[in-house]
Amino acid sequence: MERETVIVLDFGGQYNQLIARRVRECNVYCEIYSYRTDIEKIKAMNPKGIILTGGPNSCYEADSPTYTKELFELGIPVLGLCYGAQLMQHLLGGVVTRADVREYGKTEVFVDTTSRLFSNVSPSTICWMSHFDYIAEAAPGFKITAHTADCPVAAAENEEKHLYAIQFHPEVLHTQEGTKMLYNFVRGVCGCAGDWRMDSFVENSIRAIREKVGDGKVLLALSGGVDSSVAAGLLSRAIGKQLTCVFVDHGLLRKNEGDEVEAVFGPKGQFDLNFIRVNAQDRYYKKLAGVTEPEQKRKIIGEEFIRVFEEEAKKIGAVDFLAQGTIYPDVVESGLGGESAVIKSHHNVGGLPKNVDFKEIIEPLRDLFKDEVRKAGLELGIPRELVFRQPFPGPGLGIRIIGEVTAEKVRIVQDADYIYREEIAKAGLDQEINQYFAALTNMRSVGVMGDERTYDYAVALRAVKTIDFMTAEAAEIPWEVLQTVMSRIINEVKGVNRVFYDLTSKPPGTIEFE
């Protein structure tokens, strides 16, 4: 690889993406691969370091995920985390067994600050533990560098061979000095220079796109979301009018959003590109009539998008490249990288139009996490309000309407969501809450309005605080703000007589409703 890279080998851990993001926060490029990845492929990548993730298994069981011992003989620094630490010790002659006391949650850990891994870390520090098994005996040649009251080997290392094992999770925020530890590994032990930055990414990408595309034509599906908008901005900077963006308004956008997208990217906008808007609202509503199952709705919305896109592409004629706003979590969550389970389908990964005549796919943001996409957007000069707009799912309001999607239900949730976002902004909470929106439940209940009986829908309000969108907690919105939102929705949105506030964290819930 041209750029210095740290590889995360995924053994089924829930924090695989978070580890990669933390490494990138140290300005070091990082990618996730399955533990099934052949060692010859890893050698060919020539990584500066390798991190082994956690996982739900016991490393000493015959059918558990494992790896060849050769990995530890390459001379490349290796850091094992939780299961990764246990596997390293197990393969190299240590003893891993069921712990007498399970450790879970915030735990006081005593570290040897002479270790390069714990440089500038407090001798006693709070870390996040999550394990049934433990390292009972460190492998030969390893020195124990951390312990807890119940865990004799909370960390161990063979400094000569650049091998490090940590029983806890430095990647989560609950580990107070975890960022220092990962920084010490990638910048100190691995010797990475830390040259992974968005300014260089943008300039390098523009050069690469120009070189690949030449005088060819590129077609991009533009949703108006952050990912596709930044992809459009990047491609526009690189090739100008060689880019055509097709914006399919499926009628499941937020209130006024279709017009806002056109204002930014259309003929009167700031970008040098060809813009086509397709108003396909009625077509989508017919396809979704009677459909209530969430995954079926997602697939219909994704497949219909491809059909509409194909039709518009035929009108344009042959293009050389099809561009997509795919980002790195899309790749991982869609089962195309790492070992994590597929949580939900993504219609922008794997669902390519079959009847569009193009030679190759361009995915300029495929290597980036969402926070990196936003940084790239600012580097490109995209308006801040667009770069930091509220996250919005590909299937749009289709998954914020529980049950069947109809034009009337879309109107209800659009109006309720608009009021909610307006009041959140008025209260100055829009910068404190990471995601907030209104959803329409399929519950109807009796109410009284104007001395008359009503039988209308209930709207649910969602607001969460999160760092990585993999875990989230419900935001504590002041009672008076919720009361104002409730009053306005019930009085201004026809068809609603109840408003709920969703307190569910992630897990066990998801941030979206479906």
C-alpha positions in Angstrom: 0.0 0.0 0.0 1.2 3.5 -0.8 0.0 4.9 2.5 1.0 3.6 5.9 -1.7 1.3 7.2 -2.8 -0.5 10.4 -5.0 -3.5 9.9 -7.7 -4.6 12.3 -8.3 -8.4 12.2 -11.9 -9.0 13.2 -12.8 -12.0 15.3 -16.5 -11.1 15.6 -16.1 -8.2 18.1 -18.8 -5.6 18.4 -16.2 -2.7 18.4 -14.4 -3.5 15.2 -15.4 -0.2 13.5 -14.7 1.7 16.7 -11.1 0.4 16.9 -10.5 1.5 13.3 -12.0 4.9 14.0 -9.8 5.4 17.0 -6.7 4.5 15.0 -7.7 7.0 12.4 -8.1 9.7 15.1 -4.4 9.2 15.5 -4.1 10.3 11.9 -3.2 6.7 10.8 -5.2 5.0 8.1 -6.8 1.7 9.2 -8.9 -1.0 7.5 -10.9 -4.0 8.9 -10.4 -7.5 7.6 -11.9 -10.9 8.7 -9.7 -13.3 10.7 -10.2 -15.6 7.7 -8.0 -13.3 5.6 -5.0 -15.3 4.3 -1.7 -14.3 5.8 -0.1 -13.9 2.3 -2.6 -11.2 1.6 -1.6 -9.5 4.9 2.0 -9.7 4.0 1.3 -8.2 0.6 -0.4 -5.2 2.3 2.8 -4.6 4.3 0.9 -3.0 7.3 2.7 -1.0 9.9 0.8 -2.7 12.7 -2.0 -5.3 13.3 -4.8 -5.1 15.9 -6.8 -8.3 16.9 -10.3 -7.5 18.0 -12.5 -8.9 20.8 -15.1 -11.6 20.1 -17.7 -13.7 21.8 -15.9 -17.1 21.8 -13.4 -18.9 24.0 -10.1 -19.2 22.2 -9.3 -22.7 23.6 -12.4 -24.3 22.1 -11.8 -26.3 18.9 -14.3 -24.4 16.7 -13.4 -20.9 17.8 -12.0 -18.3 15.4 -8.2 -18.5 15.3 -5.2 -17.6 13.2 -1.8 -18.9 12.2 1.1 -18.4 14.7 3.1 -17.1 11.8 1.3 -13.8 12.3 3.4 -13.2 15.4 6.6 -14.0 13.6 6.4 -11.4 10.8 8.2 -8.7 12.8 5.1 -6.5 12.5 3.8 -5.1 15.8 0.6 -6.8 16.9 -1.9 -5.6 19.6 -4.5 -8.1 20.9 -7.6 -6.7 22.5 -9.8 -8.9 24.8 -10.4 -12.1 22.8 -7.5 -11.0 20.6 -5.2 -10.8 23.6 -6.3 -14.3 24.9 -5.8 -15.8 21.4 -2.3 -14.4 21.2 -1.4 -15.8 24.6 -3.1 -19.2 23.8 -1.3 -19.6 20.5 2.1 -18.6 22.0 2.0 -21.0 25.0 0.1 -19.1 27.7 -2.9 -20.4 29.6 -6.4 -19.1 29.0 -9.2 -20.4 31.1 -12.6 -19.5 32.5 -12.3 -16.8 35.1 -13.4 -17.3 38.7 -14.8 -13.8 38.7 -16.3 -12.3 35.5 -15.3 -8.7 35.0 -17.8 -6.4 33.2 -17.9 -2.6 33.1 -15.6 0.1 34.5 -12.7 -1.4 36.3 -9.7 0.0 38.1 -6.5 -1.2 36.3 -3.0 -0.9 37.6 -0.5 -0.4 34.8 3.3 -0.5 34.4 4.0 3.0 33.1 7.5 1.9 31.9 5.8 0.0 29.1 5.7 1.9 25.8 2.0 1.1 25.6 1.3 2.9 28.9 3.5 5.9 28.4 1.9 9.0 30.0 -0.9 6.8 31.4 -1.8 7.1 35.1 -0.5 4.1 37.2 -4.1 3.5 38.3 -6.6 4.1 35.5 -10.3 3.2 34.7 -10.8 0.8 31.9 -13.7 -1.1 30.3 -13.7 -4.9 30.9 -15.9 -7.4 29.3 -14.8 -11.1 29.7 -15.7 -14.5 31.0 -12.3 -16.0 30.3 -9.0 -14.6 31.4 -5.2 -15.1 30.9 -4.2 -17.3 33.8 -0.5 -17.5 32.7 1.2 -15.2 30.2 3.0 -16.9 27.3 6.8 -17.5 27.6 8.8 -14.3 26.9 5.9 -12.0 27.9 6.1 -9.6 30.8 2.9 -8.7 32.7 2.3 -5.0 32.5 -1.1 -4.5 34.0 -3.5 -6.2 36.5 -6.7 -5.7 38.4 -8.0 -6.9 41.7 -9.5 -10.0 39.9 -7.4 -10.3 36.7 -3.7 -11.1 37.2 -2.9 -10.5 33.5 -4.8 -7.4 32.4 -1.9 -6.7 29.9 1.3 -8.4 28.8 3.9 -7.7 26.3 7.0 -9.1 24.5 8.7 -5.8 23.7 11.5 -7.5 21.7 9.0 -9.0 19.3 6.6 -6.0 19.4 3.7 -8.1 20.7 1.2 -6.6 23.1 -1.9 -8.1 24.7 -4.6 -6.1 26.6 -7.6 -7.8 28.3 -9.7 -4.6 28.4 -11.1 -2.4 25.6 -9.0 0.8 25.0 -11.2 1.8 22.1 -14.4 2.6 24.1 -14.8 6.0 25.8 -15.4 4.2 29.2 -11.6 3.5 29.2 -10.5 6.9 30.3 -7.0 6.8 28.8 -7.7 4.4 26.0 -6.9 6.9 23.3 -3.4 7.4 24.7 -2.8 3.7 24.7 -3.8 3.3 21.1 -1.8 6.4 20.1 1.2 4.8 21.9 0.8 1.7 19.9 0.2 3.1 16.4 2.5 6.2 16.6 5.0 4.9 19.1 5.4 1.1 18.7 4.4 0.9 15.0 6.3 4.2 14.2 3.5 5.6 12.0 4.0 9.2 10.9 0.4 10.2 11.2 -0.1 11.6 7.7 -3.8 10.5 7.2 -5.6 13.8 7.0 -8.7 15.1 5.1 -6.9 17.9 3.3 -4.5 15.4 1.7 -7.3 12.9 1.2 -9.3 15.5 -0.8 -6.4 16.6 -3.0 -5.2 13.0 -3.6 -8.7 11.9 -4.4 -9.2 14.7 -7.0 -6.0 13.7 -8.7 -6.9 10.0 -8.7 -10.4 10.7 -10.0 -9.1 12.9 -12.9 -6.5 10.2 -13.8 -9.1 7.4 -13.7 -11.9 9.2 -15.5 -9.9 11.1 -18.2 -12.4 12.6 -20.6 -15.1 10.0 -19.6 -18.6 10.6 -18.2 -19.7 9.8 -14.7 -23.2 9.2 -13.4 -24.0 9.6 -9.6 -27.2 9.0 -7.7 -27.6 12.0 -5.5 -29.9 11.6 -2.4 -29.1 14.9 -0.8 -27.7 13.2 2.2 -24.2 13.9 3.5 -22.5 11.0 1.8 -23.8 11.5 -1.7 -23.4 15.2 -1.4 -19.8 15.0 -0.5 -19.2 12.5 -3.3 -20.9 14.9 -5.7 -18.7 17.8 -4.4 -15.5 15.8 -4.7 -16.4 14.6 -8.3 -17.5 18.1 -9.3 -14.1 19.5 -8.1 -12.3 16.8 -10.1 -14.3 16.6 -13.4 -17.0 19.3 -13.5 -19.6 18.9 -16.2 -18.4 15.4 -17.0 -20.5 14.5 -13.9 -24.3 14.0 -14.1 -26.2 13.7 -10.8 -29.6 12.1 -10.8 -31.8 13.1 -7.8 -34.7 10.7 -7.2 -37.3 12.3 -5.0 -39.2 9.2 -3.7 -41.6 11.2 -1.6 -40.0 9.9 1.6 -37.8 12.9 2.3 -38.2 15.4 5.1 -40.4 18.4 4.6 -39.1 20.8 1.8 -36.0 18.7 1.4 -36.4 18.0 -2.3 -36.4 21.7 -3.0 -33.4 22.3 -0.7 -31.4 19.6 -2.5 -32.2 21.3 -5.9 -31.2 24.7 -4.5 -27.7 23.4 -3.6 -27.0 21.1 -6.6 -29.3 22.4 -9.3 -28.6 24.9 -12.0 -28.6 27.8 -9.6 -26.4 26.1 -7.0 -22.7 26.3 -6.4 -21.5 23.1 -8.1 -20.4 22.7 -11.7 -22.3 19.6 -12.7 -25.4 18.3 -14.6 -28.4 17.9 -12.3 -31.6 15.9 -13.0 -34.5 15.7 -10.6 -37.0 12.9 -10.9 -40.3 13.3 -9.0 -41.3 9.7 -8.3 -43.5 10.1 -5.2 -46.7 8.4 -6.6 -44.7 5.6 -8.1 -43.2 4.7 -4.7 -46.5 5.0 -2.8 -48.1 2.5 -5.2 -45.2 0.0 -4.7 -45.4 0.3 -0.9 -49.1 0.0 -0.7 -50.1 -2.7 1.8 -46.4 -3.5 2.8 -45.7 -3.5 6.5 -42.6 -5.7 7.1 -39.5 -3.4 7.6 -37.0 -5.3 5.6 -39.4 -5.7 2.7 -40.0 -1.9 2.7 -36.3 -1.3 2.6 -35.8 -3.7 -0.4 -38.8 -2.2 -2.3 -37.4 1.3 -1.8 -33.9 0.3 -2.8 -35.0 -1.7 -5.8 -37.4 0.9 -7.1 -34.7 3.5 -6.8 -32.5 1.3 -9.0 -35.4 1.0 -11.6 -35.9 4.8 -11.7 -32.2 5.4 -11.9 -31.9 2.9 -14.8 -34.7 4.7 -16.7 -33.0 8.0 -16.3 -29.6 6.6 -17.2 -31.0 5.2 -20.5 -32.2 8.7 -21.4 -28.7 10.0 -20.8 -27.1 7.2 -22.8 -23.8 5.4 -22.2 -21.6 6.6 -19.4 -18.1 5.4 -18.5 -18.4 5.3 -14.7 -21.1 4.9 -12.1 -20.4 6.7 -8.9 -21.8 5.9 -5.4 -21.6 7.6 -2.0 -20.7 4.3 -0.3 -18.8 4.9 3.0 -16.7 2.4 5.0 -19.5 1.5 7.6 -21.8 0.6 4.7 -19.2 -1.9 3.5 -18.6 -3.5 6.9 -22.3 -3.6 8.0 -23.4 -5.1 4.7 -21.2 -8.1 5.4 -18.6 -7.2 2.8 -15.8 -6.7 5.3 -15.0 -7.9 8.8 -17.0 -10.6 10.7 -19.9 -8.5 12.0 -23.5 -9.7 11.4 -25.5 -7.9 8.8 -27.8 -5.6 10.8 -29.8 -4.2 7.9 -29.6 -4.0 4.2 -28.0 -1.0 2.5 -29.3 -0.2 -1.0 -26.2 1.6 -1.9 -23.9 -1.4 -1.5 -24.3 -4.5 -3.6 -27.6 -3.3 -5.2 -26.2 -2.1 -8.5 -28.4 -1.4 -11.6 -28.0 -4.2 -14.1 -29.1 -2.4 -17.2 -27.0 0.7 -17.0 -24.1 0.7 -19.5 -21.0 1.6 -17.6 -17.5 0.3 -17.4 -16.5 0.7 -13.8 -17.7 1.9 -10.4 -16.2 4.9 -8.6 -16.7 5.1 -4.8 -14.6 8.0 -3.7 -15.6 7.8 -0.1 -15.5 4.1 0.4 -12.5 4.3 2.8 -14.1 7.0 5.1 -16.1 6.9 8.3 -18.9 9.4 8.6 -17.0 11.9 10.7 -14.2 11.8 8.1 -16.8 12.4 5.3 -17.9 15.5 7.1 -14.4 16.8 7.4 -13.9 16.1 3.7 -17.1 18.0 2.9 -15.8 21.1 4.8 -12.5 20.8 2.9 -14.5 20.9 -0.3 -16.3 24.1 0.7 -19.7 22.4 1.0 -22.1 24.5 3.2 -21.7 23.6 6.8 -25.5 23.2 7.3 -25.4 20.5 4.6 -22.3 18.8 5.9 -23.7 18.6 9.4 -27.4 18.0 8.6 -29.2 15.4 10.6 -28.4 11.8 9.6 -31.1 10.4 7.3 -31.5 6.8 6.3 -31.4 5.7 2.6 -35.1 4.5 2.7 -36.0 7.8 4.2 -39.3 8.2 6.1 -40.3 4.7 4.9 -38.6 3.3 8.0 -39.9 6.1 10.3 -43.4 5.1 9.5 -44.3 1.9 11.3 -46.4 -0.3 9.1 -47.8 0.7 5.7 -46.5 3.8 4.0 -49.1 6.2 2.5 -49.0 9.7 1.2 -51.2 10.8 4.2 -48.8 9.2 6.7 -45.8 10.8 5.0 -47.5 14.2 5.4 -48.1 13.6 9.1 -44.6 12.6 9.9 -43.1 15.3 7.7 -45.1 18.0 9.5 -44.4 16.5 13.0 -40.7 16.1 12.3 -40.4 19.7 11.0 -42.0 21.1 14.2 -39.8 18.9 16.4 -36.6 20.0 14.6 -37.7 23.6 14.7 -38.2 23.6 18.4 -35.0 21.7 19.1 -33.1 24.4 17.2 -35.0 27.2 19.0 -34.0 25.7 22.3 -30.3 25.7 21.2 -30.2 21.9 21.6 -29.4 21.1 17.9 -25.6 21.1 18.6 -25.9 18.9 21.7 -28.0 16.1 20.3 -26.5 13.9 17.7 -29.7 12.7 16.1 -33.4 13.6 16.6 -36.5 13.0 14.6 -40.2 12.2 14.7 -41.6 8.9 13.7 -45.2 7.8 13.1 -46.4 4.7 15.1 -49.1 2.4 13.8 -51.0 2.9 17.0 -54.3 4.8 16.9 -56.1 5.8 20.1 -59.1 7.7 21.4 -58.6 11.4 22.3 -60.7 14.5 22.9 -60.1 17.7 20.9 -62.6 20.6 20.9 -65.1 18.6 22.9 -65.1 16.0 20.2 -64.0 12.4 20.2 -60.9 11.7 18.0 -59.4 8.4 16.9 -55.9 9.4 15.6 -52.3 8.4 15.4 -49.5 8.7 18.0 -46.2 10.3 17.0 -43.0 9.1 18.7 -40.1 11.5 19.3 -36.5 10.2 19.2 -33.4 12.0 20.3 -30.0 10.4 21.1 -26.5 11.3 22.1 -23.8 9.2 20.6 -20.2 9.3 19.6 -20.1 6.5 17.0 -23.8 5.6 16.4 -23.0 2.0 17.4 -24.2 2.8 20.9 -26.5 5.6 21.9 -28.4 7.0 24.9 -31.7 8.9 24.9 -31.1 12.6 25.2 -32.5 14.4 28.3 -34.6 17.1 26.6 -36.0 19.7 29.0 -39.6 19.0 29.9 -40.8 22.5 28.7 -39.3 21.8 25.3 -41.1 18.5 25.0 -44.3 20.1 26.1 -44.1 22.8 23.5 -43.3 20.2 20.8 -46.3 18.0 21.9 -48.7 21.0 22.0 -47.6 22.2 18.5 -47.8 18.7 16.9 -51.2 17.9 18.3 -52.6 21.4 17.4 -50.9 21.8 14.0 -50.7 18.3 12.5 -54.0 16.9 11.4 -54.4 13.2 12.3 -52.3 13.1 15.5 -53.7 13.1 19.1 -50.8 11.7 21.1 -47.0 12.3 21.3 -44.6 9.9 23.0 -40.9 10.3 23.8 -38.7 7.2 23.2 -36.3 6.6 26.1 -34.7 3.4 24.6 -30.9 3.2 24.4 -29.0 1.4 21.7 -28.6 -1.5 22.4 -31.2 -3.0 22.9 -33.0 -0.7 20.4 -31.7 0.7 17.2 -31.6 4.5 16.5 -34.2 4.2 13.7 -37.5 2.6 14.3 -37.3 0.0 11.6 
